[in-house]
Amino acid sequence: MLRHFIFIAPLILFLTGCQTIPDHVPLTGKNAAAIKLVHVISMIPQDEIIARSKPSYVSVAVGGGLIGAAIDSSITESRMRELYAVLEPAYESFDDVDLRSIFWPKLREFMNQRARLHASKIITTPRLVTVTERNDYMTTMKEDAYLELYTSYFFDPDLRTFNIITGTHMLAKNKDFPSYKNTISYQSPIVGTGMQNSMDLWTANNGERFRQAIEEGISETIRQIEIDLGREVISTPKQTMTLTYNTGTDIIGRTGNIMASNDERVILREKDGTLVSLANKPFKISQPEDF
């Protein structure tokens, strides 16, 4: 089967491309009270796990232009082929895993039982809703608001971590500014030392680690959605923490207020209001060895 690898941009755009809208727009009590019914649509266009390629910045270094773009393209293709060579044989271990079939029932359960808003419809689809379809529906909808969720999932460039990112965006009828908006992220614990070593661990025992990460990632995603949209309104605590995060090219720290935690995971609300679930592993800046 032909596999397609794409570079996933760190930002997902929803509904509007306006740069003045912040990354996080909380659902206020006033806005929630004005929304009696909401139309929900969850989009997961991926059929399978993909790998994110390391971006090339040669064109930036050389000041842009066609030559720089050509070099970037060549580097990207080479990196894609390297990822393809490692990931392609691994699909046999988890090709039967369907994130949609796990995610959507849990989303429905939350929206029907624990959400602050009453969902009149919960539509799930493996394709992207077009701008025309969205605008047509919002013009004629009987509900008070329209909520979109877009979910993607991928391995980082070194194949050591698995990620799920869900973007949310809700517009009330006849309003231009969102009533709610956020980016919700999950990253698995770091597995192995990278590339083939990590993929061997992901695929061992019929993909046991990958299957566990899918289940955990979905549960943590729903848990974060509930922090934002659940019936119990959770205020942001003052206690902060910096946790270990793998970019695929470096290990960095991500800092935020602790919204939920246990021995295995911590959910942080970062400075911009976005949410991330990370392994409960405090980030430590490595010190140079003594000579």
C-alpha positions in Angstrom: 0.0 0.0 0.0 1.3 3.5 -0.9 1.9 5.6 2.2 1.8 9.3 2.2 4.0 11.4 4.5 3.3 15.0 5.0 4.8 17.8 7.0 2.4 18.9 9.7 2.4 22.6 10.4 2.4 23.5 14.1 -0.7 25.6 13.7 -4.1 24.4 12.5 -6.4 26.9 10.9 -10.2 26.8 11.6 -13.1 28.7 10.2 -11.2 32.0 9.8 -7.7 33.0 9.0 -7.8 36.1 11.1 -4.5 36.6 12.9 -6.1 38.9 15.6 -7.9 35.9 17.2 -5.9 34.5 20.0 -4.9 30.9 20.2 -7.3 30.4 23.1 -10.7 31.9 23.5 -12.3 30.5 26.7 -16.0 29.7 26.9 -17.3 32.2 29.3 -20.4 31.7 31.5 -22.2 34.4 29.6 -21.5 32.8 26.2 -22.4 29.3 27.5 -25.7 30.5 28.9 -26.6 32.0 25.5 -26.0 28.7 23.7 -29.0 26.4 24.2 -28.1 24.1 21.3 -24.8 23.4 19.5 -24.1 21.6 16.2 -20.9 19.6 16.6 -18.8 18.2 13.8 -15.6 16.2 14.3 -13.2 15.8 11.4 -10.4 13.2 11.3 -9.3 13.0 7.6 -6.3 10.7 8.2 -6.8 7.0 7.4 -3.5 6.0 9.1 -0.6 7.2 11.2 1.9 9.5 9.5 5.3 10.8 10.3 6.2 14.5 10.5 9.3 15.4 8.6 12.0 17.8 9.9 11.6 21.1 8.1 14.5 22.5 6.1 15.5 26.1 6.5 18.1 26.4 3.7 15.9 28.9 1.8 15.7 31.1 4.9 19.5 30.9 5.4 20.2 31.9 1.7 17.6 34.6 1.6 14.9 32.7 -0.2 14.6 32.4 -4.0 14.2 29.4 -6.3 17.6 27.9 -5.5 16.9 27.8 -1.8 13.4 26.4 -2.4 14.9 23.7 -4.6 17.4 22.7 -2.0 14.7 22.6 0.7 12.6 20.4 -1.5 15.5 18.0 -2.1 16.3 17.8 1.6 12.6 17.2 2.5 12.3 14.4 -0.1 15.4 12.7 1.3 14.1 12.9 4.9 10.7 11.6 3.7 12.4 8.6 2.1 14.4 7.9 5.3 11.2 7.9 7.4 9.4 5.8 4.8 12.1 3.1 4.9 11.6 2.8 8.6 7.9 3.2 9.0 6.6 1.3 6.0 7.4 -2.2 7.3 6.0 -1.3 10.7 2.4 -0.9 9.4 1.9 -4.6 9.6 2.0 -4.4 13.4 -0.8 -1.7 13.7 -2.4 -1.3 10.3 -5.7 -2.5 11.9 -5.8 0.4 14.4 -8.5 2.9 13.6 -8.3 6.0 15.7 -11.7 7.2 14.5 -13.5 4.2 15.9 -12.0 4.8 19.3 -12.1 8.6 19.4 -15.6 9.3 18.2 -17.6 7.1 20.7 -15.6 8.8 23.6 -16.3 12.2 22.1 -20.0 11.4 21.8 -20.1 10.1 25.4 -18.6 13.3 26.7 -20.9 15.6 24.6 -24.0 13.7 25.6 -23.3 13.2 29.3 -20.8 15.8 30.7 -20.6 18.8 28.4 -21.8 22.3 29.4 -23.5 22.6 26.1 -26.4 20.5 24.7 -25.5 19.0 21.3 -28.4 18.7 19.0 -26.2 16.9 16.4 -22.8 15.3 16.6 -21.5 14.7 13.1 -18.3 12.6 12.5 -16.6 12.6 9.2 -13.3 11.4 7.6 -13.2 14.4 5.3 -12.7 18.1 5.7 -15.8 20.3 5.6 -15.5 22.9 2.9 -15.8 26.7 3.5 -18.9 26.7 1.4 -20.6 23.8 3.3 -19.8 25.5 6.6 -21.1 28.9 5.6 -24.3 27.4 4.1 -25.0 25.5 7.3 -24.3 28.4 9.6 -26.7 30.5 7.5 -29.6 28.1 7.9 -28.8 26.3 11.2 -31.5 26.2 13.9 -28.8 25.8 16.6 -27.2 28.7 18.5 -23.6 27.7 17.7 -21.5 25.6 15.5 -18.5 23.7 17.0 -15.7 22.1 14.9 -13.0 19.8 16.0 -10.2 18.8 13.7 -7.9 16.0 14.8 -4.5 14.8 13.4 -2.0 12.2 14.8 1.6 11.6 13.9 5.0 10.4 14.9 7.7 13.1 15.4 10.6 13.2 13.0 12.8 10.9 15.2 9.9 8.5 15.7 10.4 8.6 19.5 7.0 10.1 20.3 3.4 9.8 19.1 1.2 12.9 19.1 -2.5 13.8 18.8 -3.5 17.4 18.1 -7.1 18.6 18.1 -8.1 22.1 17.2 -11.5 23.4 18.4 -13.4 26.4 17.1 -17.0 27.5 18.0 -19.0 30.3 16.5 -22.3 31.5 17.8 -25.0 32.3 15.2 -24.6 35.7 13.6 -21.2 36.3 15.4 -17.8 36.8 13.8 -15.6 36.3 16.8 -15.5 32.7 18.2 -17.3 31.9 21.5 -14.6 29.3 22.1 -11.3 28.3 20.5 -8.3 26.2 21.5 -5.5 23.8 20.5 -5.4 20.6 22.5 -2.3 18.3 22.3 -1.1 15.0 23.6 2.4 13.5 23.4 3.4 10.0 24.4 6.3 9.2 26.6 9.6 9.1 24.7 10.2 5.6 23.3 13.7 4.4 22.4 16.7 6.3 21.0 15.1 7.2 17.7 14.4 5.9 14.2 14.7 2.1 13.8 15.4 1.5 17.5 12.2 3.4 18.4 10.1 1.8 15.7 11.2 -1.7 16.8 9.8 -0.8 20.3 6.6 0.6 18.9 5.9 -2.5 16.8 7.0 -5.2 19.4 4.2 -7.6 20.5 1.9 -6.7 17.6 2.3 -2.9 18.2 1.5 -3.0 21.9 3.1 0.3 22.8 1.5 2.1 19.8 -2.0 0.7 20.7 -1.5 1.8 24.3 -0.5 5.3 23.1 -3.6 5.6 20.9 -5.9 4.7 23.8 -4.1 7.0 26.2 -3.9 9.8 23.7 -7.6 9.7 23.0 -8.5 9.6 26.7 -6.2 12.5 27.4 -7.6 14.5 24.5 -11.2 14.0 25.8 -10.0 14.9 29.3 -8.6 18.2 28.0 -11.8 19.0 26.0 -13.7 18.4 29.3 -11.5 20.9 31.1 -12.6 23.5 28.6 -16.2 22.4 27.9 -17.2 20.2 30.8 -20.1 21.0 33.2 -17.6 21.6 36.0 -16.0 24.9 35.3 -12.3 24.6 36.3 -10.4 27.7 37.1 -6.7 27.9 36.2 -4.6 27.1 39.3 -1.4 29.0 40.1 0.9 26.0 40.4 3.1 25.6 37.4 5.4 22.9 36.1 7.9 22.5 33.3 7.7 19.1 31.6 9.9 17.3 29.0 8.8 17.6 25.4 10.3 16.1 22.2 10.2 18.3 19.1 11.8 15.5 17.0 14.9 17.5 16.7 15.5 18.5 20.3 14.3 17.9 23.9 12.8 21.0 25.4 10.7 22.1 28.3 7.0 23.1 28.1 5.7 25.2 31.0 2.2 25.8 32.2 -0.3 25.7 35.0 -1.2 22.3 36.2 -4.9 21.6 35.3 -4.8 17.8 36.1 -2.2 15.3 37.1 -1.5 11.8 38.3 1.6 9.7 38.5 1.8 9.1 34.8 0.5 12.3 33.1 0.1 16.0 33.6 -2.2 18.4 31.7 -0.8 21.9 31.5 -2.5 25.1 30.4 0.3 27.1 28.7 0.7 30.9 28.8 -1.4 31.3 25.7 -4.2 29.2 27.1 -3.6 26.1 25.0 -3.7 22.7 26.6 -1.1 19.9 26.5 -0.9 16.4 28.1 2.6 15.2 28.7 4.3 12.4 30.6 4.9 13.3 34.2 8.7 13.9 33.6 10.0 17.2 34.8 12.4 18.9 32.3 15.9 19.3 33.5 18.4 21.4 31.6 21.5 19.2 30.9 24.6 20.5 32.5 28.1 20.3 30.7 30.3 17.6 32.0 33.2 18.6 34.3 36.6 18.3 32.6 
